[in-house]
Amino acid sequence: MIWLIGNKGMLGTELSNLLESKKLPFVGTDREVDITSEASLADFARSLKEKGTPIAWIVNCAAYTAVDKAEDDRELCRALNEEGIRNVARVARKNGAKLLHVSTDYVFHGDGTRPYREDDPTDPTGYYGLTKRDGERAALAENPDTWIVRTAWLYGRHGNNFVFTMLRLMKEKEAISVVNDQRGTPTWAFDLADAMVRLIAAGSLDPADNKRAAPGIYHFSNFGNIVWHDFAAEIYTQGRALGLLAKDCEIKPCTSAEFPAKVRRPPYSVLDKAKIAAALTAADPAYRIPDWKESLASFLAKIEK
């Protein structure tokens, strides 16, 4: 049995749909089980065990993600991103369950010049990134059977995101400005959910099996290396071709300084995906991580005109 925590968010909803389509046994919870309370988590785990459905995996998609607001809302941000995942990891360990937790590129400083590897030093510049980094450490310390997937630039059908915002602005305006000094890679929530389900399968193998994905930190995003302006321009090009946008809109490049924010955005957040690619292709040689343009096309094709 898989227990999916945070099943109502963008990624959680995608995971729920995927687990259901694959007929994998799971139960999803959202705010009805409070991750800031170990007792609340333990009670729910106990109720599953009493029903004869012990937990094999806990997948945590719950998090505080408001990057700027976190600077003023520090208590809640830390409660969810560090204390919450510590509680989840502890309950997983006590129930003999493995843990899969989602983290972020914001754990890095963002001044890199090559894709960040899993073992690169972390140095978050904002409180959100700091609590996510501390949450990673708490989870790994609390439960040795912990898998962490860091991701970046996430978008999907079930929540507000950059793609929906761009489509709305492109419909409303004759020109928009998008920053061209922040480099990374978009991640379609469906692709991340698929990789996570595959990682669960690979992590469930016997430790003696050389196809097993070992516990630890993994990076996942789509393939590619672009700035936000590139992403917006491709959204416009594909949106026009699909008939999602009926009029012209100029996509102008600008700098981050023209959009001041409370928290510095990482100028470089490209993630190295060699480790997860090797783990998932060991289990399925046909698997490959999709390119960001390919995934954007698949995503946009599902949007009603």
C-alpha positions as CSV (number, residue, x, y, z in Angstrom):
1,M,0.0,0.0,0.0
2,I,1.2,3.5,-0.9
3,W,0.2,6.4,1.3
4,L,0.2,9.6,-0.8
5,I,0.4,12.7,1.4
6,G,-0.6,16.0,-0.3
7,N,-2.9,14.3,-2.9
8,K,-4.8,17.5,-3.8
9,G,-2.0,19.6,-5.2
10,M,-0.6,19.8,-8.7
11,L,1.8,16.9,-8.4
12,G,-0.3,15.0,-5.9
13,T,-3.3,15.0,-8.2
14,E,-1.2,13.8,-11.1
15,L,0.2,11.0,-9.0
16,S,-3.2,10.0,-7.8
17,N,-4.4,9.7,-11.4
18,L,-1.4,7.7,-12.4
19,L,-1.5,5.3,-9.5
20,E,-5.2,4.7,-10.2
21,S,-4.6,4.1,-13.9
22,K,-1.9,1.6,-13.1
23,K,-4.2,-0.1,-10.5
24,L,-1.6,0.3,-7.8
25,P,-3.1,0.2,-4.3
26,F,-2.9,3.6,-2.6
27,V,-4.6,6.0,-0.2
28,G,-4.4,9.7,-0.5
29,T,-4.7,12.3,2.2
30,D,-4.5,16.1,2.3
31,R,-5.1,18.5,5.2
32,E,-7.3,16.0,7.1
33,V,-4.1,14.4,8.3
34,D,-1.8,17.1,9.8
35,I,1.9,16.4,9.0
36,T,2.9,18.9,11.6
37,S,1.5,16.5,14.2
38,E,3.3,13.1,14.5
39,A,0.3,11.8,16.5
40,S,-2.1,12.6,13.6
41,L,0.2,10.8,11.2
42,A,0.6,7.8,13.5
43,D,-3.1,7.5,14.1
44,F,-3.8,7.4,10.4
45,A,-1.0,4.8,9.8
46,R,-2.5,2.7,12.7
47,S,-6.0,2.9,11.1
48,L,-4.6,1.5,7.9
49,K,-2.8,-1.3,9.7
50,E,-6.0,-2.2,11.6
51,K,-7.8,-2.5,8.3
52,G,-5.2,-5.0,7.1
53,T,-3.4,-2.6,4.7
54,P,0.0,-1.9,6.1
55,I,2.0,0.8,4.4
56,A,4.9,-0.1,2.1
57,W,5.6,3.5,0.9
58,I,4.8,7.0,2.0
59,V,5.0,9.6,-0.7
60,N,5.1,13.1,0.5
61,C,4.0,15.9,-1.8
62,A,2.9,18.3,0.9
63,A,5.0,21.4,1.3
64,Y,4.9,25.2,1.9
65,T,5.8,26.6,-1.6
66,A,5.1,30.3,-1.4
67,V,8.7,31.5,-1.9
68,D,8.2,35.2,-1.1
69,K,5.6,34.8,1.5
70,A,7.8,32.3,3.4
71,E,10.1,35.2,4.4
72,D,7.3,36.6,6.7
73,D,5.5,33.3,7.4
74,R,8.6,31.5,8.7
75,E,6.9,29.5,11.5
76,L,4.4,27.7,9.2
77,C,7.0,27.3,6.5
78,R,9.4,25.5,8.8
79,A,6.6,23.5,10.4
80,L,5.6,22.1,7.1
81,N,8.9,21.8,5.2
82,E,11.2,20.6,8.0
83,E,9.2,19.5,11.1
84,G,6.4,18.0,8.9
85,I,8.7,15.8,6.8
86,R,10.7,14.8,10.0
87,N,7.4,13.5,11.4
88,V,6.5,11.8,8.1
89,A,9.9,10.1,8.0
90,R,9.7,9.0,11.6
91,V,6.2,7.5,11.1
92,A,7.4,5.7,8.0
93,R,10.4,4.2,9.8
94,K,8.2,3.1,12.8
95,N,5.8,1.4,10.3
96,G,8.6,-0.3,8.3
97,A,7.8,1.9,5.3
98,K,10.0,3.5,2.6
99,L,9.7,7.2,2.1
100,L,9.7,9.2,-1.2
101,H,9.9,13.0,-0.7
102,V,9.8,15.8,-3.2
103,S,12.3,18.7,-2.9
104,T,13.5,21.6,-5.0
105,D,16.3,23.3,-6.9
106,Y,16.0,26.2,-4.4
107,V,18.3,24.2,-2.0
108,F,21.2,25.5,-4.2
109,H,22.6,29.0,-4.3
110,G,22.0,29.3,-8.0
111,D,25.3,30.6,-9.1
112,G,26.4,27.4,-10.8
113,T,27.9,27.1,-14.3
114,R,27.1,23.4,-14.9
115,P,24.1,21.2,-14.0
116,Y,23.8,20.6,-10.3
117,R,24.6,17.1,-9.1
118,E,23.0,15.5,-6.1
119,D,26.1,15.7,-4.0
120,D,26.9,19.3,-4.8
121,P,26.9,21.6,-1.7
122,T,23.6,23.2,-0.8
123,D,23.5,26.9,0.0
124,P,19.9,28.2,-0.2
125,T,19.4,32.0,-0.3
126,G,15.8,32.2,0.9
127,Y,13.9,30.8,3.8
128,Y,11.8,28.5,1.6
129,G,14.9,26.9,0.2
130,L,16.5,26.7,3.6
131,T,13.5,24.8,5.1
132,K,13.4,22.5,2.1
133,R,17.2,21.7,2.6
134,D,16.7,21.2,6.3
135,G,13.7,18.9,5.6
136,E,15.9,16.8,3.3
137,R,18.4,16.4,6.1
138,A,15.7,15.6,8.6
139,A,14.1,12.9,6.4
140,L,17.4,11.2,5.6
141,A,18.5,11.3,9.3
142,E,15.2,9.9,10.5
143,N,14.6,7.1,8.0
144,P,17.5,5.4,6.1
145,D,14.9,4.1,3.6
146,T,14.3,7.6,2.1
147,W,14.3,8.6,-1.5
148,I,14.3,12.3,-2.3
149,V,13.5,13.8,-5.7
150,R,14.5,17.4,-6.3
151,T,12.7,19.1,-9.2
152,A,12.4,22.6,-10.7
153,W,10.1,24.8,-12.8
154,L,7.0,22.5,-12.3
155,Y,3.8,23.0,-14.3
156,G,0.7,20.9,-14.8
157,R,-3.0,20.8,-15.2
158,H,-4.0,20.9,-11.6
159,G,-2.9,24.3,-10.3
160,N,-1.6,27.7,-11.1
161,N,1.7,27.7,-13.0
162,F,3.9,29.5,-15.5
163,V,2.2,28.0,-18.6
164,F,-1.3,29.0,-17.6
165,T,-0.1,32.4,-16.6
166,M,1.6,33.0,-19.9
167,L,-1.4,31.8,-21.9
168,R,-3.7,34.2,-20.0
169,L,-1.3,37.1,-20.4
170,M,-0.8,36.4,-24.1
171,K,-4.6,36.5,-24.6
172,E,-4.9,39.7,-22.8
173,K,-1.9,41.8,-23.9
174,E,-0.2,42.8,-27.1
175,A,3.3,42.4,-25.5
176,I,4.7,40.8,-22.4
177,S,8.1,40.9,-20.8
178,V,9.8,37.7,-19.5
179,V,13.1,37.4,-17.8
180,N,16.1,36.1,-19.7
181,D,18.7,35.8,-16.9
182,Q,17.3,32.8,-15.0
183,R,18.3,29.5,-16.5
184,G,16.8,26.1,-15.8
185,T,14.5,23.4,-17.2
186,P,10.7,23.1,-17.1
187,T,9.2,20.0,-15.6
188,W,5.8,18.6,-16.6
189,A,4.1,17.3,-13.5
190,F,3.0,14.2,-15.4
191,D,6.6,13.3,-16.3
192,L,7.7,13.8,-12.7
193,A,4.8,11.6,-11.4
194,D,5.8,8.9,-13.9
195,A,9.4,9.0,-12.8
196,M,8.3,8.8,-9.1
197,V,6.2,5.7,-9.7
198,R,9.1,4.1,-11.6
199,L,11.4,5.0,-8.7
200,I,9.1,3.4,-6.3
201,A,9.1,0.2,-8.4
202,A,12.9,0.3,-8.7
203,G,13.4,1.1,-5.0
204,S,11.1,-1.8,-4.0
205,L,13.5,-4.4,-5.5
206,D,15.6,-6.5,-3.3
207,P,18.8,-4.7,-2.2
208,A,20.8,-7.5,-3.8
209,D,19.3,-6.8,-7.2
210,N,21.6,-4.6,-9.3
211,K,18.5,-3.0,-10.9
212,R,17.4,-1.6,-7.5
213,A,17.4,2.2,-7.1
214,A,19.2,2.8,-3.8
215,P,17.9,5.3,-1.2
216,G,19.2,8.8,-1.4
217,I,18.8,12.0,-3.4
218,Y,17.9,12.1,-7.1
219,H,17.3,15.0,-9.5
220,F,14.5,15.1,-12.1
221,S,13.3,17.7,-14.6
222,N,12.7,17.4,-18.3
223,F,15.7,17.6,-20.6
224,G,16.9,20.9,-21.9
225,N,18.6,24.1,-20.8
226,I,16.7,27.4,-21.3
227,V,15.8,30.7,-19.7
228,W,12.2,31.7,-18.9
229,H,12.0,33.9,-22.0
230,D,12.7,30.8,-24.1
231,F,9.9,28.9,-22.3
232,A,7.4,31.7,-22.9
233,A,8.4,32.0,-26.6
234,E,7.8,28.3,-27.1
235,I,4.5,28.5,-25.2
236,Y,3.4,31.2,-27.6
237,T,4.6,29.4,-30.7
238,Q,3.0,26.1,-29.8
239,G,-0.1,27.8,-28.5
240,R,-0.6,29.7,-31.8
241,A,-0.2,26.5,-33.8
242,L,-2.7,24.7,-31.7
243,G,-5.3,27.5,-31.8
244,L,-5.1,28.3,-28.1
245,L,-4.0,31.8,-28.9
246,A,-6.0,33.8,-31.5
247,K,-3.9,37.0,-31.7
248,D,-0.3,38.2,-31.9
249,C,1.7,38.9,-28.8
250,E,5.3,40.1,-28.6
251,I,7.5,38.3,-26.1
252,K,10.1,40.7,-24.9
253,P,13.2,39.7,-22.9
254,C,14.0,41.6,-19.7
255,T,16.1,41.2,-16.6
256,S,15.2,40.0,-13.1
257,A,15.9,43.5,-11.8
258,E,12.8,44.7,-13.7
259,F,10.7,42.3,-11.6
260,P,11.9,42.9,-8.0
261,A,11.0,40.1,-5.6
262,K,11.5,39.6,-1.9
263,V,13.6,36.5,-2.5
264,R,16.3,36.2,-5.1
265,R,15.5,33.7,-7.8
266,P,18.3,31.3,-8.7
267,P,20.0,32.6,-11.9
268,Y,21.1,29.0,-12.6
269,S,19.1,25.9,-11.6
270,V,19.7,23.3,-14.2
271,L,19.7,19.9,-12.6
272,D,21.9,16.9,-13.6
273,K,19.7,13.9,-14.2
274,A,22.3,11.3,-15.0
275,K,21.7,9.5,-11.7
276,I,17.9,9.0,-12.0
277,A,18.2,8.3,-15.7
278,A,20.6,5.4,-14.9
279,A,18.4,4.1,-12.2
280,L,15.2,4.1,-14.2
281,T,16.8,2.7,-17.4
282,A,18.3,-0.1,-15.4
283,A,14.8,-1.2,-14.5
284,D,13.4,-0.3,-18.0
285,P,15.9,0.1,-20.8
286,A,13.2,1.7,-23.0
287,Y,12.7,4.6,-20.5
288,R,14.0,8.1,-21.3
289,I,13.4,11.5,-19.8
290,P,11.4,13.6,-22.2
291,D,12.7,16.8,-23.7
292,W,11.0,20.0,-22.3
293,K,9.6,21.0,-25.8
294,E,8.1,17.5,-26.3
295,S,6.4,17.6,-22.9
296,L,5.1,21.1,-23.4
297,A,3.5,19.9,-26.6
298,S,1.9,17.0,-24.9
299,F,0.6,19.3,-22.1
300,L,-0.8,22.0,-24.4
301,A,-2.5,19.3,-26.6
302,K,-4.7,18.4,-23.6
303,I,-5.9,22.0,-23.1
304,E,-9.4,22.8,-24.5
305,K,-9.5,25.7,-26.9
